[in-house]
Amino acid sequence: MSSSALPRRRQPDSHPIGRRDQTAIVVCAVAPDALRDAGTTLDQWVPNRERRVSRYYISRLILIVPTLFLLSIWAFLIIRLLPGDVAALMVDQNGYARDVDALRERLGINRPLPVQYAEWLGDAVRGDFGRSLWTGEPAGAEIMRRFPVSFELVLLSLAVAVVIGLPVGVLSAMKQDSWLDYLVRGGAFAFLALPSFWVATIAIALPAAWWGRTPPLEYQGFRDNPAGNLLLYLTPALIIGLHIAAVIVRVTRTTMLDVLRQDYVRTAFAKGLRGRSVIVRHALRNALIPVVTLIGVQIPIMLGSAIVFEQIFGLPGLGRLTLDSVSKRDFVLLQPIVLFFGFIVLIVNFLVDLSYGWLDPRVRAR
């Protein structure tokens, strides 16, 4: 038989449905009547679902604006409710002026609060957050100058927490009820029970008392001295990171134990797949959503810890600037700091939501 008489093989479509969206196949197989009754085809359902997902993320971004607006009102009011008068403090301690009333007039804090807020908000929208009452420096420039210090501390602490917490949590789940599991769980409880600021104080006091050594307390920029900069951050990053890692270990262990009992994991082991492949590709990825949520919740806690640790270790970051602003009642500087922290938390929560769709495709199908 000649080759021309042979039946030709049907060429596959250039856009196979399976590659386009596996979730769409499931929907059509499970609920074909629903799609038919709605007058929707598979080719129409896929882009519609994608548009719904895009609208969801866009709406989350848009919600950042009213949230920041409400946060600005709260920050403006709560700071002015703090006890103490900044004008009296400036006159009594530093002699900025002879008359308190004249200083209030010059600073503009004797006007009604709605007028002060409206003026401050209008300037903030244009990028002008005012000048510090004590130093006269622009608040925005001061925040941007201090932010890299706090960012490096949070980033290194987060790296320590994830690098230690995830593998140790997985190992504890794999060795459930063994001596290693009990050791890991006991260590996690110990790090959670000990206050991190107390551990930081002991980390400075004990080496100084026993060996006459203290961690470096003079700040050095990363560009000027990379080794000295990392050595300066070593102790605070380890203490904060180990405290957060204890929480990650507990959550990772719990979620991994739940995932390892699922049928698809047992099937993967029964098919003879390698244990590392099953754990990393199947079990761990499905167990990461609660862990990612936890990490997103812990980042604001790290920012709060930075306020204390920067004071203890002499780091000139946003945390130390916050304490100085509170002690001096410098509300012009404190208001944008609160807004900046709130903006960071909102962006982190948005990134956590984005990661859900990458970790679990079922989230994108909702």
C-alpha positions in Angstrom: 0.0 0.0 0.0 1.4 3.4 -1.0 2.0 6.1 1.5 -0.7 8.3 -0.1 -3.3 5.6 0.7 -2.6 5.6 4.4 -5.0 7.6 6.5 -3.6 10.9 7.6 -3.2 11.5 11.3 -5.3 14.3 12.6 -3.1 17.3 13.5 -3.6 18.5 17.1 -5.1 21.9 17.6 -2.6 24.7 17.9 -4.1 25.7 21.3 -5.1 22.5 23.1 -7.6 23.0 25.8 -5.5 21.2 28.4 -2.7 23.7 28.0 -5.1 26.6 28.1 -6.7 25.9 31.4 -7.0 22.6 33.2 -9.5 24.1 35.5 -11.8 24.8 32.6 -11.8 21.1 31.7 -12.9 20.2 35.2 -15.7 22.7 35.1 -17.0 21.5 31.8 -16.8 17.9 32.9 -18.4 18.4 36.2 -21.0 21.1 35.3 -21.6 21.1 31.5 -25.3 21.8 31.9 -24.5 25.0 33.9 -22.3 26.3 31.1 -24.8 25.3 28.4 -27.8 26.9 30.3 -25.8 30.1 30.7 -25.0 30.2 27.0 -21.3 30.1 27.7 -18.7 28.1 25.8 -15.4 26.9 27.1 -13.5 29.5 25.0 -15.7 32.2 26.6 -15.4 30.9 30.2 -11.6 30.9 30.3 -11.1 34.6 29.5 -14.1 35.5 31.7 -12.5 33.7 34.6 -9.2 35.5 34.0 -10.9 38.8 33.9 -12.6 38.0 37.3 -9.2 37.2 38.8 -7.7 40.5 37.4 -10.6 42.5 38.7 -10.1 40.9 42.1 -6.5 41.9 42.3 -7.2 45.4 40.9 -9.9 45.9 43.6 -7.4 44.9 46.3 -5.0 47.5 45.0 -7.7 50.2 44.9 -8.7 49.4 48.5 -5.2 50.5 49.6 -6.1 54.1 49.0 -9.2 54.3 51.3 -7.4 52.2 53.9 -4.5 54.6 54.0 -6.9 57.5 54.2 -8.6 56.0 57.3 -5.1 55.2 58.7 -4.1 58.9 58.2 -7.1 60.0 60.3 -6.3 57.6 63.0 -2.6 58.6 63.1 -3.4 62.3 63.1 -5.8 62.0 66.0 -4.1 59.4 68.2 -0.8 61.3 68.1 -2.4 64.5 69.3 -4.1 62.6 72.1 -0.8 61.7 73.6 -0.1 63.4 77.0 2.2 66.4 76.8 2.5 69.6 74.8 5.3 69.7 72.2 5.4 73.5 72.4 5.9 73.5 76.2 8.5 70.8 75.9 10.4 72.8 73.3 10.3 75.9 75.5 11.2 74.2 78.8 13.9 71.8 77.7 15.5 73.5 74.7 14.5 77.1 74.9 13.2 77.3 71.3 11.1 80.3 72.3 10.3 82.4 75.3 6.5 82.3 75.0 4.6 79.0 74.6 1.6 80.6 73.0 3.8 82.3 70.4 5.5 79.0 69.6 2.1 77.3 69.2 1.1 80.1 66.8 4.3 79.7 64.8 4.0 75.9 64.6 0.3 76.2 63.7 -0.9 73.8 66.4 -3.4 76.2 67.9 -5.8 76.0 65.0 -8.8 73.6 64.9 -7.9 70.0 64.3 -9.9 69.6 61.1 -8.1 72.6 59.6 -4.7 71.1 60.5 -5.6 67.7 59.1 -7.0 69.2 55.8 -3.8 71.2 55.3 -1.5 68.3 56.2 -3.4 65.9 53.9 -3.3 68.3 51.0 0.4 68.6 51.3 0.9 64.9 51.8 -1.0 64.1 48.6 1.6 66.3 46.8 4.4 64.5 48.5 5.2 67.1 51.2 4.9 65.6 54.6 6.2 68.6 56.4 9.3 69.3 58.4 10.4 68.0 61.8 9.4 70.3 64.6 12.8 69.8 66.3 15.4 69.6 63.5 13.5 71.2 60.6 14.5 68.4 58.2 11.9 67.2 55.6 10.0 64.2 57.1 9.9 62.3 53.8 13.7 62.6 53.3 14.4 61.6 56.8 12.2 58.4 56.4 13.9 57.5 53.2 17.3 57.9 54.8 16.4 55.6 57.7 14.3 53.0 55.8 17.3 51.0 54.4 18.5 50.3 57.9 15.2 48.8 59.0 14.6 47.1 55.7 17.9 45.2 56.0 17.2 44.1 59.6 13.7 42.8 58.6 15.0 41.1 55.5 17.9 39.3 57.3 15.5 38.3 60.1 13.0 37.0 57.6 15.7 35.0 55.8 16.9 33.4 59.0 13.3 32.5 59.9 12.4 30.9 56.6 15.7 29.1 56.1 15.5 27.6 59.6 11.8 27.3 60.1 10.7 25.6 56.8 13.2 22.7 56.6 13.1 22.1 60.4 9.3 22.0 60.3 9.2 19.5 57.4 11.8 17.4 59.1 9.8 17.4 62.3 6.7 16.2 60.4 8.7 13.5 58.6 10.1 12.2 62.0 6.8 12.5 63.9 6.9 11.4 67.5 10.7 10.6 67.3 13.3 12.1 69.6 14.2 14.6 66.9 10.5 15.7 66.7 10.3 16.2 70.5 13.6 18.1 70.4 12.4 20.4 67.7 9.0 21.0 69.4 10.7 21.7 72.7 13.1 24.2 71.2 10.3 26.0 69.4 8.3 26.3 72.6 11.5 27.7 74.3 12.1 30.4 71.7 8.4 31.4 71.9 8.4 31.6 75.6 11.5 33.8 75.9 10.9 37.5 75.2 13.1 38.5 72.3 14.0 41.9 73.9 15.2 40.0 77.0 17.3 37.6 74.9 18.8 40.6 73.1 19.8 42.2 76.4 21.3 39.0 77.6 23.2 38.6 74.3 24.9 41.9 75.0 25.3 41.7 78.8 26.6 38.2 79.3 29.5 38.2 76.8 30.5 41.6 78.2 30.5 40.3 81.8 32.2 37.0 81.1 34.6 37.6 78.2 34.7 41.4 78.0 33.3 41.3 74.5 30.3 43.2 73.1 28.7 43.2 69.7 29.7 46.2 67.5 27.3 49.1 68.2 28.7 51.7 65.8 26.7 51.6 62.6 28.5 51.0 59.3 26.8 51.1 55.9 26.9 48.0 53.7 28.6 50.0 50.9 31.3 51.3 53.2 32.1 48.0 55.0 30.0 44.9 54.0 31.6 42.6 56.5 31.2 45.0 59.4 27.7 45.8 58.4 26.6 42.1 58.4 28.5 41.5 61.7 26.5 44.4 63.2 23.2 42.9 62.0 24.1 39.3 63.0 22.9 39.2 66.6 19.6 41.1 66.2 18.7 39.3 63.0 19.4 35.9 64.6 17.3 36.7 67.7 14.3 38.0 65.7 14.7 35.3 63.1 14.8 32.4 65.6 11.7 33.8 67.4 9.8 33.9 64.1 11.3 30.5 63.0 9.7 28.9 66.1 6.3 29.9 64.9 7.0 28.8 61.3 8.2 25.4 62.6 5.0 24.7 64.4 2.7 25.7 61.6 4.8 23.9 58.9 4.8 20.7 61.0 1.1 20.8 61.5 0.2 21.5 57.8 2.8 18.9 56.6 1.3 16.2 58.8 -2.1 17.0 57.4 -0.9 16.9 53.8 1.1 13.7 54.2 -2.1 11.9 55.2 -3.8 12.8 51.9 -4.5 10.1 49.4 -2.5 11.7 46.5 0.6 11.7 48.7 0.2 8.0 49.5 -0.4 7.3 45.8 2.8 9.1 44.9 4.7 7.0 47.4 3.0 3.8 46.1 4.0 4.5 42.5 7.6 4.5 43.6 8.4 8.2 43.4 11.4 9.3 45.3 10.7 10.6 48.8 12.3 14.0 48.1 10.3 14.5 45.0 7.0 13.7 46.8 7.8 16.0 49.7 9.0 19.0 47.7 6.8 18.9 44.6 3.6 17.5 46.1 3.4 17.8 49.8 5.3 21.0 50.6 3.8 23.1 48.0 0.3 22.3 49.2 1.3 23.0 52.8 2.8 26.4 52.1 -0.4 28.5 51.9 -0.8 28.6 55.7 2.9 29.2 56.1 2.9 32.1 53.6 -0.1 33.6 55.4 1.8 33.3 58.7 4.9 35.0 57.2 2.7 37.8 56.0 1.3 38.2 59.5 4.8 38.1 61.1 6.3 40.9 59.0 4.4 43.6 60.9 5.6 42.0 64.1 9.2 42.2 62.7 8.6 45.9 62.1 7.5 46.3 65.7 10.5 44.3 66.9 12.8 46.6 64.9 11.7 49.6 67.0 13.1 47.9 70.2 16.1 46.2 68.6 17.3 49.3 66.8 17.3 51.1 70.2 19.2 48.2 71.9 21.8 47.7 69.2 22.1 51.4 68.1 20.8 51.0 64.6 19.7 54.4 63.1 16.6 53.0 61.4 12.9 53.9 61.3 12.3 52.2 64.7 14.7 54.4 66.5 13.3 57.4 64.7 9.8 56.4 65.8 10.9 56.3 69.5 12.6 59.6 69.2 9.5 61.2 67.6 7.2 59.8 70.3 9.5 61.0 73.2 9.7 64.5 71.6 6.0 64.6 70.6 7.2 65.3 67.0 3.8 64.5 65.4 4.9 66.0 62.0 7.5 63.3 61.7 5.5 60.6 63.4 2.4 60.8 61.1 4.2 59.8 57.9 6.1 57.1 59.7 2.8 55.5 60.7 1.5 55.9 57.2 4.7 54.3 55.8 4.5 51.3 58.1 0.8 50.9 57.2 1.6 51.1 53.4 4.2 48.3 53.8 1.8 46.1 55.7 -0.9 46.6 52.9 1.6 45.8 50.2 2.8 42.6 52.0 -0.8 41.4 52.4 -1.4 42.0 48.6 1.7 40.0 47.7 0.6 37.2 50.0 -2.7 37.1 48.1 -0.9 36.9 44.8 1.2 34.0 46.1 -1.9 32.0 46.8 -2.7 31.7 43.1 0.9 30.5 42.3 0.9 28.0 45.1 -2.5 26.5 44.5 -4.1 26.9 41.0 -7.5 26.1 42.6 -7.4 29.6 44.2 -7.2 31.2 40.7 -10.3 29.2 39.6 -12.5 30.7 42.3 
